[in-house]
Amino acid sequence: MKYIRRNLIFLFILFVVSGVSLFAQVEFKALAPEAVVAGSQFKVVYTINSEAKDLRVQHPADFDVLMGPSQMTSQSTSFVNGKRSDELTISYTYILMAKAEGTFKIPAATIKVANSTYTSNELSIKVLPPDKTSDAGQQSGQQNGASASSTGVSDNDIFMRMIVSRNNVYEQEGFLVTFKLYFTRWPSVTNYKFPEFEGFHKQDIELPEQKNAVLEQYNGRNYQAVTLYQVILFPQRTGKITIEKGSFDAAIRVPIQQRSQSIFDDFFGPQTRTVNKTLTTSPVTIDVKPLPSGKPADFSGAVGNFTMNTNINATELKANEAVTITTKISGTGNIRLMKNPEVKFPNDFDIYDPKISVDTRVSTGGVSGSKTIEYMAIPRFGGEFEIPAIRFSYFDPKSATYKTLTSESYTLKVERGEEGENSPAVTNYNNRESVRFLGQDIRYLKVKGIHFESQESLFYGSLLFYLSYIVPALLFIVFFFIYRKQMKENANIALKRTKRANRMAVKRLKNAGKLLKENKKEAFYEEVLRALWGYLSDKLNIPQSDLTKDNVANELSKYGVGDELISEFMAILNDCEFARYAPSQAPDAMDRIYGQTVDAIGKMENTIKK
């Protein structure tokens, strides 16, 4: 009997475990770089979060398969609110090499989990040509003179570009401006100063917080490229408008050239130093053409491509009831800048300000979305009324012509109100301030249900009346002295910032610890850098915009911090900046960085006591 009971318990546990794995959401993904160089090796990785078999992959003939698939399995266990969760990840890695230039697609792969087949995403890979000549790059770097020799970083190694989608546009026609950083060595951009865009209305494009570098060829050389900022500009006047240059401060780690090299250099890698470099973009002039002549009388200033839909809430109603006409203009262009089309209501209607809502999306293709206008009016008298068709005109820059959209006209049949012409107007409009009483200016006085109070029960002259003056006066005096004391403490800004330095650093490091557990590499290093720079800014009472590694080292030396601790701080900053873009790292790199950061801040707190 006991044996049968044990078997039943075992079967029940096996059923629960298998049921959990059966109903878990299976994710099968393919990962590869967006761009590679012809003749170079790159990885294609397929990952799945469940036990699987029979992986089938089709690689096009334009790629040579050098190795694969190599399988790796990783498991992790986490406890959240007392609940345990296990995660399994199996990855299959191929090493490929592109044979020809162009853009190629790797078809979706398939794999089996239990009795089901899962399909991955398709991959698109752009194969770039190799650098034209390495000698040309070296000669160009030598021609830069002192900038390359003194810093070890030439203008060909790192630079910034302002890329404009079009230099010739119409007034109010949107165009794309992109600021892109090109580099051959991993930089850290610390300061941005974008142009003011004077003469333009701008709408920013939201970019992801973690900006990934993509391989891109420029002037015959392959660079890692990162898009830092994108914006859609709408010119507000005609003529030639110049977009001023932007400036960016970058820090680059370069190896220190040594006359002799020891076996320790081969083991630990070459020593490096940080080079600060200011990057600037060249100004760009935009030729803004005026809109052609022959504008329609109802032209609203809209430039782009649009459609219009209108509807009315009722065509048969009673006097003093509200009628609402809703107009929705959708499309791509200067939606936020265009004027509202006019709706001509009859003279005997009370007309209210329209209610406007704008919903736009900003992307590299321009500004798209819709503008919805609700026009509300109230007829005061009965009868039959005509609301003419609504006309909306816009300029289409693609065809360089004006186009007019027209709605249908509406006929309103208004019946006399139940209480006559002077009945109150009760609207169904959601703005309650729009409710009015028409033709009823004087209201009758209320003469029934009046209640009188005796003089003894009045609030004026009572004890509570005098206390209502005395108590606030006493509270004001108390709060005045407390406020003065607080103001004196807040006056010493340096002391206040120094006291909060460790508290803010601990707060950011807690967040970094969460990102470490979630294995979010880029976000983890970003948070550690914020903690370190914020701590140094508060501790040294220097704005973050003015902090550099050189002046940090000098300031720490003034406070009696030893060279060993300063070097430790600088090493952590350099490792974090390098790790944000590093393609691969040791498995324990994040744990090591986190522990070094906590230890370094603790040592600094014991050294600088204020």
Summary of the structure (lengths in Angstrom):
residues: 610
radius of gyration: 35.3
end to end distance: 74.4
largest distance: 108.3
contacts: 1655
relative contact order: 0.07
helix: 29%
strand: 38%
